[in-house]
Amino acid sequence: MESGTAGTSTETIEALNGAEAPAEERIEVLNPANGNTVGAITVDSPERVAATVARVRANQADWEAMGVEGRYHWLGKLRDWLLDNSERVADTMQAETGKVRADTAIESIYLTDLINFYGTKAAKFLAEENVRPHSPLLASKKLSVLYRPYPVVGVISPWNFPLALALGDAIPALQAGAAVVVKPSEFTPLGLAEVVKAWKDEIGGPDVFDCVHGTGETGGALVDEVDFIQFTGSDRTGRRVMARAAETLTPVSLELGGKDPMIVLADADLDRAANAATWGGMYNSGQVCLSVERIYVEEPVYDEFVSKLTKEVGKLRQGPDGKTPEKDVGAMTSPNQAAIVEDHVNDALASGASALVGGKRVAGAGDYFEPTVLVDVDHSMKVMRDETFGPVVGVMKVRDSEEALRLANDSRYGLAGSVFGEKEPAEKVARRIDAGAVNVNDVIVNYIAMDVPMGGWKQSGIGFRHGEYGIKKYTRPGSVIVTRFGGKREPTWYPYTKARRGLVGRAARAFNARDLKRRLGIGS
Ligand code: NAD
């Protein structure tokens, strides 16, 4: 165990077998809190990806045949394993992400809730539908719609919530009856590998769930092999994934980046709004797709809000955390992201913004960026336009809610947002934000409100997770039309004769016309 931070378990490293792979096929996983190596993965070649997909594909029919309850039985075992091993999993993830303990622990909690949510709701969400024919001409038919899974779903996931996002998408796909292969981020593969190993060795789950490792090349190979791709990551990579999937006409669901606005109305509870902005902007070091990144505050309360926000952000404790939560803000998980955050802040400062708190990278071991509040910002600056994905918020003063809305909607992203103020007026404003989810007097909470869909509008994505849609998307509607009665042939079949044609024409006219004259064919 590394000093100062929770470390990964040796079992994980052995499980991945990375230490035995030739150097060119290995990726070392570093702890961003201190730069130490915590494990390694073996990169999967396109051939190995194809073989993995073929193997789980061969077992998928039996998994589907188990039905919703049979699959929940196994996913319930995964829930129990996560509950029984939450500390072990948190150790691994803390070591590979550099998060503080509290930000790590939340992942398993979300996943156990998600397993129960879909386990108990899947029967309703995926129930076969029996549909009455819309036309008397189809009266002899029994119509049914089945929701059959895509045989193999590929999940490609990012590094910011390595388990919640990878498993969070795998679980509804498995519950729907698909086999699943996950490609986690190359920066944070260890936690997921540990869970997959447990599914195989400790839980003894059916061989319909596996992972493959590597960079974009491995991800691309997965896109080529599967029947549906669930991608979470940047919009830049999302475009590439979609283009690659077009080659095989593979459907995609894309959960991409955000630049979520927060609007603070003059009648808001400013303490709650400032606390929410602090947590919503700095949680997980701002590496949350639903982070508060831009704040628009009505003029009368701007000064007071900024003073409260600055005070709260200034109090945050940053640094390597142990197993007992003692810090609030952890490391930047990916070194690339730390460079983007630095670039956005420097761009803003060079263009006239001021940092009331923070504003720079922290010197020394580990990859940290100071929790930062920027004012005097505008939409010409990257920090208000592009996804920063770091512990930084930009605050702007606005005349009124109309100006706030105009600025909030002035973005190519549309993932989520929030409005603080008296309930009714705040809700009115919330309903006009162009985003997939808007929270009133709260932030990020839509992610755990899994009853309702969560997904991006505009360039924040295509498709949604959670709710009924979040499991149905892993299925294809299949219609079955059963003829309950009928003679030797239908009137529309061969041979074509004047009499049969006339009968069909008259019946169709009688049913389709909406006035008596046309129904009887008078004057035509
Ligand atoms: P990324 O796009 O760099 O990588 C995501 C995954 O795609 C990784 O596993 C990566 O290896 C893989 N990949 C890279 N190139 C690929 C290619 N050509 N083909 C197939 N796969 C490829 O994203 P990231 O930096 O890991 O994550 C941060 C981003 O994720 C942010 O933009 C954040 O907003 C977004 N995100 C979105 C949500 C959401 O639900 N909307 C949730 C979390 C994170």
Boltz pocket constraint, residues with backbone or C-beta under 6 A from the ligand:
constraints:
  - pocket:
      binder: B
      contacts: [[A, 156], [A, 157], [A, 158], [A, 159], [A, 160], [A, 161], [A, 165], [A, 183], [A, 184], [A, 185], [A, 186], [A, 214], [A, 215], [A, 216], [A, 217], [A, 218], [A, 219], [A, 220], [A, 223], [A, 232], [A, 233], [A, 234], [A, 235], [A, 236], [A, 237], [A, 238], [A, 240], [A, 241], [A, 254], [A, 255], [A, 256], [A, 257], [A, 258], [A, 288], [A, 289], [A, 334], [A, 387], [A, 389], [A, 415], [A, 456], [A, 460], [A, 461]]
      max_distance: 6.0
